[in-house]
């Protein structure tokens, strides 16, 4: 029997122990926050629950992760909130709201574009296919009816292409600061587009997003603070996971949070009280049992 078959058999059952649980986790690119936190969680869950270390699978990102969950190729996965609206999403159940991601539209300093509308015709990367970056980038560009020369590069490839003069701008949705962007500010010189003028229409069309103003000190950029979109991140499972397993996973997520912080500083913002804010995805009953137990 394959790993996924075993996992599906165990997680859908009512076993009183966790010893035979096997999990596959969809975790995004290998240099991203999802992958760092996924590997930390795999160590935490195997060490503290006595289960086999979950298999952490590198993926294209949020959309890919959700597809794997819906199709039974993963038992746990990370996703931006906006990527959970797809066929089969009714199967999804949230374990916790995690950290928030910030949309960062990075432009080379020697490129004149200072607004979204000025990206038309430029060489712009919108992230890998089936990534959360691609999803949000397409929505933002469509909202202002702009058509750049699109490339599909991940963060590392985007930074490298910009450094080599093969790319004018790129979209990134992630934590702050993102090391690859910090590197570009020092070695090349870049700026981040301010979305203040475009936010009202975007937020009306896509209420799943929020907004935030990033201080210039985030990347030591010239030109003052930048206002942009914010999107929540969730740790997801599906309805087939047993309540016992879900409760155990969530409990250890918070018990061992200092270990997550050591893996990636984004984990500092994970809080028990805000962890239940997972709309439009309902909380898993097992996760809810944990939150009720600690009186959230």
C-alpha positions as CSV (number, residue, x, y, z in Angstrom):
1,X,0.0,0.0,0.0
2,X,1.4,3.4,-0.9
3,X,2.1,6.1,1.7
4,X,-0.9,8.2,0.7
5,X,-3.2,5.2,0.8
6,X,-2.0,4.4,4.3
7,X,-2.4,8.0,5.3
8,X,-5.9,8.1,3.9
9,X,-6.8,4.8,5.7
10,X,-5.5,6.0,9.0
11,X,-6.7,9.6,8.9
12,X,-10.3,8.6,8.0
13,X,-10.6,6.1,10.8
14,X,-11.2,6.4,14.5
15,X,-8.0,4.9,15.8
16,X,-7.3,5.8,19.5
17,X,-3.6,6.1,18.9
18,X,-1.4,8.2,16.5
19,X,1.4,5.7,16.1
20,X,0.5,4.6,12.6
21,X,-0.3,8.0,11.2
22,X,1.7,9.0,8.1
23,X,1.3,12.4,6.6
24,X,2.3,14.1,3.4
25,X,2.6,17.9,3.5
26,X,2.4,20.3,0.5
27,X,4.9,23.0,1.3
28,X,5.8,25.4,-1.6
29,X,9.2,26.2,-2.9
30,X,12.3,25.0,-1.1
31,X,13.5,28.6,-0.2
32,X,10.1,29.8,0.9
33,X,8.5,30.3,4.3
34,X,6.1,27.4,3.8
35,X,8.9,24.9,3.2
36,X,10.9,26.2,6.2
37,X,7.8,26.0,8.5
38,X,6.8,22.7,7.0
39,X,10.1,21.0,7.8
40,X,10.0,22.4,11.3
41,X,6.5,21.1,11.8
42,X,7.5,17.7,10.5
43,X,10.3,17.5,13.1
44,X,8.0,18.7,15.8
45,X,5.1,16.3,15.0
46,X,7.4,13.3,14.6
47,X,9.4,14.1,17.8
48,X,6.5,15.0,20.1
49,X,3.7,12.8,18.8
50,X,5.8,9.7,18.0
51,X,4.6,9.5,14.4
52,X,6.7,8.9,11.3
53,X,8.2,12.2,10.1
54,X,5.8,13.7,7.6
55,X,7.0,13.8,4.0
56,X,7.5,17.5,3.1
57,X,6.9,18.0,-0.6
58,X,8.2,21.0,-2.5
59,X,5.5,22.5,-4.8
60,X,4.8,25.5,-7.0
61,X,2.9,27.2,-4.1
62,X,-0.6,27.8,-2.8
63,X,-2.7,26.9,-5.8
64,X,-0.7,23.7,-6.3
65,X,-1.0,22.9,-2.6
66,X,-4.8,23.2,-2.6
67,X,-5.0,21.0,-5.7
68,X,-2.9,18.3,-4.0
69,X,-5.1,18.4,-0.9
70,X,-8.4,18.3,-2.9
71,X,-7.0,15.4,-5.1
72,X,-5.8,13.4,-2.1
73,X,-2.1,13.8,-2.9
74,X,-1.4,15.6,0.4
75,X,-2.9,15.5,3.9
76,X,-1.7,18.9,5.2
77,X,-0.7,22.0,3.2
78,X,-0.1,25.7,3.4
79,X,-2.1,28.1,1.3
80,X,-2.9,31.8,0.9
81,X,-6.6,32.5,1.6
82,X,-7.3,33.6,-1.9
83,X,-6.2,30.3,-3.4
84,X,-8.8,28.3,-1.6
85,X,-11.6,29.2,-4.0
86,X,-11.6,26.3,-6.5
87,X,-13.4,23.2,-7.5
88,X,-13.3,20.7,-4.6
89,X,-12.5,23.3,-2.0
90,X,-15.5,22.2,0.1
91,X,-13.3,19.3,1.2
92,X,-10.9,21.7,2.9
93,X,-10.7,22.3,6.6
94,X,-8.4,24.8,8.3
95,X,-6.1,23.9,11.2
96,X,-4.9,27.4,11.8
97,X,-4.4,30.8,10.4
98,X,-0.7,31.3,10.2
99,X,1.4,34.4,9.2
100,X,0.3,37.1,6.7
101,X,1.9,37.7,3.3
102,X,2.5,41.1,1.7
103,X,2.3,41.7,-2.0
104,X,5.6,43.2,-3.2
105,X,5.9,44.5,-6.7
106,X,9.6,45.1,-7.3
107,X,10.9,47.3,-10.1
108,X,14.5,48.0,-11.1
109,X,15.6,51.5,-10.2
110,X,16.6,52.3,-13.8
111,X,13.1,51.4,-15.0
112,X,10.7,54.4,-15.1
113,X,7.5,52.6,-14.1
114,X,6.1,54.0,-10.8
115,X,2.5,52.7,-11.1
116,X,0.8,49.5,-12.0
117,X,-0.4,51.0,-15.3
118,X,3.2,51.7,-16.3
119,X,4.1,48.0,-16.3
120,X,2.5,47.6,-19.7
121,X,4.9,46.2,-22.2
122,X,7.7,45.6,-19.6
123,X,9.3,42.3,-18.8
124,X,7.4,41.2,-15.7
125,X,7.5,37.9,-13.8
126,X,4.3,36.9,-12.0
127,X,5.6,33.8,-10.3
128,X,5.4,30.1,-11.1
129,X,2.3,28.5,-12.7
130,X,-0.1,27.3,-9.9
131,X,1.5,29.6,-7.3
132,X,-0.2,32.0,-5.0
133,X,2.0,34.7,-6.5
134,X,0.6,34.1,-10.0
135,X,-3.0,34.2,-8.7
136,X,-2.7,37.5,-7.0
137,X,-0.5,39.0,-9.8
138,X,-3.1,38.1,-12.4
139,X,-5.9,39.7,-10.3
140,X,-4.0,42.9,-9.8
141,X,-3.0,43.3,-13.4
142,X,-6.5,42.5,-14.6
143,X,-7.9,45.1,-12.2
144,X,-6.0,47.9,-14.0
145,X,-6.2,46.3,-17.5
146,X,-2.5,46.2,-17.9
147,X,-0.7,43.6,-20.2
148,X,3.1,43.3,-19.5
149,X,5.4,40.8,-21.3
150,X,4.7,38.0,-18.8
151,X,7.4,35.6,-17.5
152,X,6.7,32.8,-15.0
153,X,9.7,32.7,-12.7
154,X,10.0,31.8,-9.1
155,X,11.5,34.3,-6.6
156,X,15.1,33.1,-7.0
157,X,15.0,33.1,-10.8
158,X,13.3,36.5,-10.8
159,X,16.0,38.1,-8.6
160,X,18.7,36.6,-10.8
161,X,17.1,37.7,-14.0
162,X,16.7,41.2,-12.7
163,X,20.3,41.3,-11.5
164,X,21.3,40.2,-15.0
165,X,19.2,42.9,-16.7
166,X,16.7,40.4,-18.2
167,X,13.7,41.5,-16.1
168,X,12.2,44.9,-15.4
169,X,9.8,43.9,-12.5
170,X,8.4,41.0,-10.6
171,X,5.6,40.2,-8.2
172,X,6.2,38.5,-4.9
173,X,3.8,37.6,-2.1
174,X,5.6,36.8,1.1
175,X,6.9,37.8,4.5
176,X,9.0,40.8,5.4
177,X,11.7,41.3,4.8
178,X,12.3,38.8,1.9
179,X,16.1,38.1,1.7
180,X,16.3,38.0,-2.0
181,X,14.7,41.5,-2.2
182,X,17.0,42.8,0.5
183,X,19.9,41.6,-1.6
184,X,18.6,43.4,-4.7
185,X,18.3,46.7,-2.8
186,X,21.9,46.5,-1.9
187,X,23.5,45.1,-5.1
188,X,21.3,46.6,-7.8
189,X,18.9,49.2,-6.6
190,X,15.1,48.6,-6.7
191,X,11.9,50.2,-5.6
192,X,8.5,48.8,-4.6
193,X,5.3,50.0,-6.3
194,X,2.7,51.8,-4.0
195,X,-0.8,50.5,-4.6
196,X,-2.7,53.3,-2.7
197,X,-4.6,54.5,-5.8
198,X,-5.6,51.0,-6.9
199,X,-6.6,49.5,-3.5
200,X,-10.2,50.6,-3.2
201,X,-11.3,48.8,-6.4
202,X,-9.2,45.8,-5.6
203,X,-10.5,45.4,-2.1
204,X,-14.1,45.8,-3.3
205,X,-13.6,43.1,-5.9
206,X,-11.6,40.8,-3.7
207,X,-12.6,41.2,0.0
208,X,-10.3,38.3,0.9
209,X,-7.4,40.8,0.9
210,X,-6.5,43.4,3.3
211,X,-4.1,46.3,3.1
212,X,-1.0,47.5,5.0
213,X,1.5,50.3,4.8
214,X,5.1,49.1,4.8
215,X,7.8,51.5,6.2
216,X,10.6,52.4,3.9
217,X,13.0,50.9,6.5
218,X,11.6,47.4,5.5
219,X,14.1,47.4,2.6
220,X,15.8,50.7,3.2
221,X,14.1,52.0,0.1
222,X,14.0,55.7,-0.9
223,X,10.6,57.3,-1.5
224,X,8.8,56.7,1.8
225,X,6.4,54.1,2.9
226,X,4.5,51.8,0.5
227,X,0.9,50.7,0.8
228,X,0.1,47.2,-0.6
229,X,-2.2,44.2,-0.3
230,X,-2.1,41.7,2.5
231,X,-3.3,38.1,2.3
232,X,-3.7,35.6,5.2
233,X,-2.0,32.2,5.2
234,X,-3.7,29.0,6.4
235,X,-2.5,25.6,7.5
236,X,-5.0,23.2,5.9
237,X,-6.2,19.6,6.0
238,X,-9.3,18.0,4.6
239,X,-12.5,16.7,6.0
240,X,-11.1,13.1,5.9
241,X,-8.6,13.8,8.7
242,X,-9.7,12.5,12.1
243,X,-10.5,14.9,14.9
244,X,-7.9,13.2,17.1
245,X,-5.1,13.8,14.5
246,X,-6.2,17.4,13.8
247,X,-6.3,18.3,17.5
248,X,-2.9,16.8,18.1
249,X,-1.3,18.6,15.2
250,X,-2.6,22.0,16.2
251,X,-1.8,21.5,19.8
252,X,1.9,20.8,19.0
253,X,2.0,23.7,16.5
254,X,1.4,26.1,19.4
255,X,3.3,24.2,22.1
256,X,6.4,24.2,20.0
257,X,6.1,27.7,18.4
258,X,9.6,28.7,19.6
259,X,11.0,26.0,17.4
260,X,9.0,27.4,14.4
261,X,10.3,30.9,15.1
262,X,13.8,29.5,14.9
263,X,13.0,28.0,11.5
264,X,11.5,31.3,10.2
265,X,10.8,34.6,11.9
266,X,7.3,34.7,10.2
267,X,6.2,32.3,12.9
268,X,6.4,35.1,15.5
269,X,3.0,36.4,14.2
270,X,1.1,33.1,14.7
271,X,-1.3,33.6,17.6
272,X,-3.9,31.4,19.2
273,X,-6.6,34.0,19.2
274,X,-6.2,34.9,15.5
275,X,-5.6,31.3,14.4
276,X,-9.4,30.7,14.3
277,X,-9.9,33.4,11.7
278,X,-9.9,31.1,8.7
279,X,-12.9,32.3,6.7
280,X,-13.9,31.2,4.1
281,X,-12.5,27.8,5.1
282,X,-14.2,26.3,8.1
283,X,-12.1,25.1,11.0
284,X,-11.5,21.4,11.3
285,X,-13.6,20.0,14.2
286,X,-10.5,18.6,15.8
287,X,-8.8,22.0,15.6
288,X,-11.9,23.6,17.1
289,X,-11.7,21.2,19.9
290,X,-8.2,22.4,20.7
291,X,-9.2,26.1,20.6
292,X,-12.2,25.5,22.8
293,X,-10.0,23.6,25.3
294,X,-7.7,26.6,25.6
295,X,-10.8,28.9,25.7
296,X,-10.0,31.0,22.6
